[in-house]
């Protein structure tokens, strides 16, 4: 059985990047290492719309929407510039910084050079 979390109409599959992170969530849990594609298959089987990584920290992350669909379909990435969640997150981050006068969201370089 795969543990799932439910809130309202949403179903999430918890996943962890380390045994320490799993133990923070549930000290009695027994770790079972699975590759990402297997976790995504389990999420699809359970009809989960979200995979929550490291639920109890140190930094929790929700994989949902376009990013989850892209990975579940075997694509390595979704186009972040076309993802309204990414655009909104960048807009909110910039708006929270009074010293930033303007910003532009655009494609980057494969090596991370800005």
DRENPA-223326 format. One record per residue (C-alpha): x, y negated, z negated; residue in one letter; residue number from 0. Coordinates in steps of 0.001 Angstrom, whole numbers, m for minus. Example, Ala and Ser with C-alpha at 12.3 -4.5 7.8 and 13.67 -1.06 7.14 Angstrom:
2
+---------+---------+---------+------+------+
!      xx !      yy !      zz ! resn ! resi !
+---------+---------+---------+------+------+
!   12300 !    4500 !   m7800 !    A !    0 !
!   13670 !    1060 !   m7140 !    S !    1 !
+---------+---------+---------+------+------+
//
This chain:
114
+---------+---------+---------+------+------+
!      xx !      yy !      zz ! resn ! resi !
+---------+---------+---------+------+------+
!       0 !       0 !       0 !    X !    0 !
!    1182 !   m3475 !     858 !    X !    1 !
!     514 !   m6153 !   m1772 !    X !    2 !
!   m1403 !   m9146 !    m461 !    X !    3 !
!   m2458 !  m12409 !   m2041 !    X !    4 !
!   m5901 !  m13871 !   m1406 !    X !    5 !
!   m7136 !  m17440 !   m1864 !    X !    6 !
!  m10461 !  m18384 !    m330 !    X !    7 !
!  m10453 !  m17167 !    3263 !    X !    8 !
!   m6660 !  m16891 !    3430 !    X !    9 !
!   m4582 !  m13745 !    3029 !    X !   10 !
!    m839 !  m13876 !    2457 !    X !   11 !
!    1837 !  m11227 !    2394 !    X !   12 !
!    4614 !  m11924 !    m121 !    X !   13 !
!    8188 !  m11335 !    1066 !    X !   14 !
!   11485 !  m11910 !    m691 !    X !   15 !
!   15020 !  m12713 !     406 !    X !   16 !
!   16645 !  m11056 !   m2608 !    X !   17 !
!   15927 !   m8734 !   m5510 !    X !   18 !
!   16461 !  m11708 !   m7854 !    X !   19 !
!   13672 !  m13619 !   m6125 !    X !   20 !
!   11404 !  m10557 !   m6305 !    X !   21 !
!   12161 !  m10164 !  m10026 !    X !   22 !
!   11192 !  m13805 !  m10668 !    X !   23 !
!    7781 !  m13022 !   m9158 !    X !   24 !
!    7300 !   m9636 !  m10840 !    X !   25 !
!   10032 !   m8224 !  m13093 !    X !   26 !
!    8455 !   m4743 !  m12891 !    X !   27 !
!    8341 !   m4664 !   m9080 !    X !   28 !
!   10462 !   m2081 !   m7307 !    X !   29 !
!   12269 !   m3533 !   m4297 !    X !   30 !
!   11864 !   m1991 !    m867 !    X !   31 !
!   14037 !   m3627 !    1779 !    X !   32 !
!   12363 !   m4043 !    5167 !    X !   33 !
!   13484 !   m5914 !    8273 !    X !   34 !
!   11543 !   m9019 !    9294 !    X !   35 !
!    9739 !   m7336 !   12198 !    X !   36 !
!    8408 !   m4660 !    9840 !    X !   37 !
!    7149 !   m7286 !    7376 !    X !   38 !
!    5439 !   m9102 !   10253 !    X !   39 !
!    3811 !   m5850 !   11392 !    X !   40 !
!    2552 !   m5302 !    7840 !    X !   41 !
!    1165 !   m8846 !    7778 !    X !   42 !
!    m654 !   m8249 !   11067 !    X !   43 !
!   m2002 !   m4894 !    9837 !    X !   44 !
!   m3309 !   m6554 !    6662 !    X !   45 !
!   m4736 !   m9439 !    8747 !    X !   46 !
!   m2620 !  m11894 !    6750 !    X !   47 !
!   m2428 !  m15404 !    8170 !    X !   48 !
!     610 !  m16289 !    6070 !    X !   49 !
!    3854 !  m14696 !    4922 !    X !   50 !
!    5066 !  m16355 !    1717 !    X !   51 !
!    8820 !  m16089 !    1227 !    X !   52 !
!   10220 !  m16188 !   m2311 !    X !   53 !
!    6865 !  m16980 !   m3911 !    X !   54 !
!    8409 !  m17640 !   m7341 !    X !   55 !
!   11388 !  m19578 !   m6013 !    X !   56 !
!   13974 !  m20784 !   m6083 !    X !   57 !
!   12468 !  m22314 !   m2908 !    X !   58 !
!    9139 !  m20905 !   m1742 !    X !   59 !
!    8319 !  m21113 !    1968 !    X !   60 !
!    5133 !  m20342 !    3891 !    X !   61 !
!    5484 !  m18840 !    7344 !    X !   62 !
!    2182 !  m19511 !    9077 !    X !   63 !
!     621 !  m20893 !   12223 !    X !   64 !
!    2679 !  m21155 !   15396 !    X !   65 !
!    5916 !  m20046 !   13716 !    X !   66 !
!    4333 !  m16859 !   12349 !    X !   67 !
!    2685 !  m16070 !   15690 !    X !   68 !
!    5948 !  m16611 !   17581 !    X !   69 !
!    7896 !  m14255 !   15328 !    X !   70 !
!    5091 !  m11675 !   15289 !    X !   71 !
!    5115 !  m11694 !   19106 !    X !   72 !
!    8865 !  m11130 !   19167 !    X !   73 !
!    9782 !  m14653 !   20192 !    X !   74 !
!   12624 !  m16137 !   18178 !    X !   75 !
!   11165 !  m19620 !   17914 !    X !   76 !
!    8145 !  m21709 !   18639 !    X !   77 !
!    8642 !  m25167 !   20118 !    X !   78 !
!    8815 !  m27328 !   16978 !    X !   79 !
!    8208 !  m30484 !   19003 !    X !   80 !
!    4804 !  m29098 !   20019 !    X !   81 !
!    3894 !  m27920 !   16514 !    X !   82 !
!    1572 !  m30436 !   14811 !    X !   83 !
!    2669 !  m29168 !   11386 !    X !   84 !
!    6313 !  m30024 !   12156 !    X !   85 !
!    5399 !  m33423 !   13595 !    X !   86 !
!    3269 !  m34249 !   10531 !    X !   87 !
!    6002 !  m33106 !    8123 !    X !   88 !
!    8602 !  m35286 !    9835 !    X !   89 !
!    6186 !  m38235 !    9932 !    X !   90 !
!    5473 !  m37843 !    6189 !    X !   91 !
!    9168 !  m37510 !    5314 !    X !   92 !
!   10060 !  m40644 !    7273 !    X !   93 !
!    7132 !  m42610 !    5807 !    X !   94 !
!    8344 !  m41760 !    2289 !    X !   95 !
!   11738 !  m43383 !    2939 !    X !   96 !
!   11407 !  m47197 !    2899 !    X !   97 !
!   14980 !  m47627 !    4149 !    X !   98 !
!   14170 !  m45806 !    7411 !    X !   99 !
!   12956 !  m48347 !    9949 !    X !  100 !
!   12319 !  m45932 !   12802 !    X !  101 !
!   12822 !  m42320 !   13762 !    X !  102 !
!   12439 !  m40207 !   16868 !    X !  103 !
!   11740 !  m36510 !   16987 !    X !  104 !
!   13386 !  m34860 !   19963 !    X !  105 !
!   15245 !  m31751 !   21062 !    X !  106 !
!   18590 !  m31073 !   19425 !    X !  107 !
!   21732 !  m29266 !   20479 !    X !  108 !
!   22131 !  m25510 !   20005 !    X !  109 !
!   25158 !  m26110 !   17764 !    X !  110 !
!   23203 !  m28440 !   15455 !    X !  111 !
!   24915 !  m31626 !   16648 !    X !  112 !
!   22672 !  m34655 !   16237 !    X !  113 !
+---------+---------+---------+------+------+
//
